[in-house]
Amino acid sequence: MPGSHVVLKVPAGEDPGRNILKMAASIAAFYSKARTGGVVAVSCTRARYVTKPRGAKPGTVQIRKESVLKVHPGLGEALE
């Protein structure tokens, strides 16, 4: 399903915490077409693993080495 993209800037060699990833995923879900779907599956990966296929429509990306987070859409409200 088409969705939105969120990019996190993190210092080199560090990984964002699980809560930060869930908050970013929640924001991406909020701005996606699945916003009204309750729990939304959001793919997460490093920027180096996101590419645009040649000839694809704008906004279409190919993702490798992803993990999937299931979140409720929101704008960064406190996580439960």
PAFI-898914 format. One record per residue (C-alpha): residue number from 1; x negated, y, z negated. Coordinates in Angstrom, 1 decimal. Example, Ala and Ser with C-alpha at 12.3 -4.5 7.8 and 13.67 -1.06 7.14 Angstrom:
PAFI-898914
<pt><resi>1</resi><x>-12.3</x><y>-4.5</y><z>-7.8</z></pt>
<pt><resi>2</resi><x>-13.7</x><y>-1.1</y><z>-7.1</z></pt>
This chain:
PAFI-898914
<pt><resi>1</resi><x>0.0</x><y>0.0</y><z>0.0</z></pt>
<pt><resi>2</resi><x>-1.4</x><y>3.5</y><z>0.8</z></pt>
<pt><resi>3</resi><x>-2.5</x><y>5.4</y><z>-2.2</z></pt>
<pt><resi>4</resi><x>-4.7</x><y>8.3</y><z>-3.3</z></pt>
<pt><resi>5</resi><x>-8.4</x><y>8.4</y><z>-4.2</z></pt>
<pt><resi>6</resi><x>-10.1</x><y>9.6</y><z>-7.3</z></pt>
<pt><resi>7</resi><x>-13.9</x><y>10.1</y><z>-7.5</z></pt>
<pt><resi>8</resi><x>-15.6</x><y>10.1</y><z>-10.9</z></pt>
<pt><resi>9</resi><x>-19.0</x><y>11.8</y><z>-11.3</z></pt>
<pt><resi>10</resi><x>-21.1</x><y>10.0</y><z>-13.8</z></pt>
<pt><resi>11</resi><x>-24.8</x><y>10.5</y><z>-14.6</z></pt>
<pt><resi>12</resi><x>-27.2</x><y>8.2</y><z>-12.7</z></pt>
<pt><resi>13</resi><x>-27.5</x><y>4.7</y><z>-14.2</z></pt>
<pt><resi>14</resi><x>-24.4</x><y>5.0</y><z>-16.4</z></pt>
<pt><resi>15</resi><x>-21.0</x><y>3.5</y><z>-16.1</z></pt>
<pt><resi>16</resi><x>-17.7</x><y>5.3</y><z>-17.1</z></pt>
<pt><resi>17</resi><x>-15.9</x><y>3.7</y><z>-20.1</z></pt>
<pt><resi>18</resi><x>-12.9</x><y>1.6</y><z>-19.6</z></pt>
<pt><resi>19</resi><x>-10.6</x><y>4.3</y><z>-21.0</z></pt>
<pt><resi>20</resi><x>-12.0</x><y>6.9</y><z>-18.5</z></pt>
<pt><resi>21</resi><x>-11.4</x><y>4.4</y><z>-15.7</z></pt>
<pt><resi>22</resi><x>-7.8</x><y>3.7</y><z>-16.8</z></pt>
<pt><resi>23</resi><x>-7.1</x><y>7.5</y><z>-17.0</z></pt>
<pt><resi>24</resi><x>-8.5</x><y>8.0</y><z>-13.5</z></pt>
<pt><resi>25</resi><x>-6.5</x><y>5.0</y><z>-12.2</z></pt>
<pt><resi>26</resi><x>-3.4</x><y>6.5</y><z>-13.9</z></pt>
<pt><resi>27</resi><x>-3.9</x><y>9.8</y><z>-12.1</z></pt>
<pt><resi>28</resi><x>-4.5</x><y>8.0</y><z>-8.7</z></pt>
<pt><resi>29</resi><x>-1.3</x><y>6.0</y><z>-9.2</z></pt>
<pt><resi>30</resi><x>0.6</x><y>9.2</y><z>-10.0</z></pt>
<pt><resi>31</resi><x>-0.3</x><y>10.7</y><z>-6.7</z></pt>
<pt><resi>32</resi><x>0.3</x><y>7.5</y><z>-4.7</z></pt>
<pt><resi>33</resi><x>3.4</x><y>6.3</y><z>-3.0</z></pt>
<pt><resi>34</resi><x>3.8</x><y>3.7</y><z>-5.7</z></pt>
<pt><resi>35</resi><x>4.4</x><y>6.4</y><z>-8.4</z></pt>
<pt><resi>36</resi><x>7.9</x><y>5.2</y><z>-9.2</z></pt>
<pt><resi>37</resi><x>6.9</x><y>1.5</y><z>-9.3</z></pt>
<pt><resi>38</resi><x>6.3</x><y>1.1</y><z>-13.1</z></pt>
<pt><resi>39</resi><x>3.0</x><y>-0.7</y><z>-13.4</z></pt>
<pt><resi>40</resi><x>0.7</x><y>0.0</y><z>-10.4</z></pt>
<pt><resi>41</resi><x>-2.4</x><y>-2.0</y><z>-9.4</z></pt>
<pt><resi>42</resi><x>-5.3</x><y>0.4</y><z>-8.6</z></pt>
<pt><resi>43</resi><x>-8.6</x><y>-0.7</y><z>-7.0</z></pt>
<pt><resi>44</resi><x>-11.8</x><y>0.5</y><z>-8.6</z></pt>
<pt><resi>45</resi><x>-15.3</x><y>0.4</y><z>-7.1</z></pt>
<pt><resi>46</resi><x>-18.5</x><y>2.5</y><z>-6.8</z></pt>
<pt><resi>47</resi><x>-18.5</x><y>5.2</y><z>-4.0</z></pt>
<pt><resi>48</resi><x>-21.2</x><y>3.3</y><z>-2.1</z></pt>
<pt><resi>49</resi><x>-18.7</x><y>0.4</y><z>-1.5</z></pt>
<pt><resi>50</resi><x>-16.1</x><y>2.7</y><z>0.1</z></pt>
<pt><resi>51</resi><x>-16.3</x><y>3.1</y><z>3.8</z></pt>
<pt><resi>52</resi><x>-14.0</x><y>4.4</y><z>6.6</z></pt>
<pt><resi>53</resi><x>-13.5</x><y>1.9</y><z>9.4</z></pt>
<pt><resi>54</resi><x>-14.3</x><y>3.2</y><z>12.8</z></pt>
<pt><resi>55</resi><x>-11.2</x><y>4.5</y><z>14.6</z></pt>
<pt><resi>56</resi><x>-9.0</x><y>4.3</y><z>11.5</z></pt>
<pt><resi>57</resi><x>-6.5</x><y>6.9</y><z>10.6</z></pt>
<pt><resi>58</resi><x>-7.5</x><y>9.7</y><z>8.2</z></pt>
<pt><resi>59</resi><x>-7.5</x><y>8.6</y><z>4.6</z></pt>
<pt><resi>60</resi><x>-7.8</x><y>4.9</y><z>5.5</z></pt>
<pt><resi>61</resi><x>-10.7</x><y>3.2</y><z>3.7</z></pt>
<pt><resi>62</resi><x>-12.3</x><y>-0.2</y><z>3.3</z></pt>
<pt><resi>63</resi><x>-13.3</x><y>-1.3</y><z>-0.2</z></pt>
<pt><resi>64</resi><x>-15.8</x><y>-3.9</y><z>-1.3</z></pt>
<pt><resi>65</resi><x>-16.8</x><y>-5.2</y><z>-4.7</z></pt>
<pt><resi>66</resi><x>-13.6</x><y>-3.9</y><z>-6.3</z></pt>
<pt><resi>67</resi><x>-11.9</x><y>-4.6</y><z>-9.6</z></pt>
<pt><resi>68</resi><x>-8.2</x><y>-4.0</y><z>-10.1</z></pt>
<pt><resi>69</resi><x>-6.7</x><y>-2.1</y><z>-13.0</z></pt>
<pt><resi>70</resi><x>-2.9</x><y>-2.2</y><z>-13.7</z></pt>
<pt><resi>71</resi><x>-1.7</x><y>1.1</y><z>-15.1</z></pt>
<pt><resi>72</resi><x>1.4</x><y>3.3</y><z>-15.5</z></pt>
<pt><resi>73</resi><x>1.3</x><y>6.4</y><z>-13.3</z></pt>
<pt><resi>74</resi><x>0.6</x><y>9.6</y><z>-15.2</z></pt>
<pt><resi>75</resi><x>-1.5</x><y>12.7</y><z>-15.3</z></pt>
<pt><resi>76</resi><x>-4.0</x><y>11.6</y><z>-17.9</z></pt>
<pt><resi>77</resi><x>-1.8</x><y>11.4</y><z>-20.9</z></pt>
<pt><resi>78</resi><x>-3.1</x><y>9.5</y><z>-23.9</z></pt>
<pt><resi>79</resi><x>-3.5</x><y>5.8</y><z>-23.3</z></pt>
<pt><resi>80</resi><x>-1.8</x><y>3.3</y><z>-25.4</z></pt>
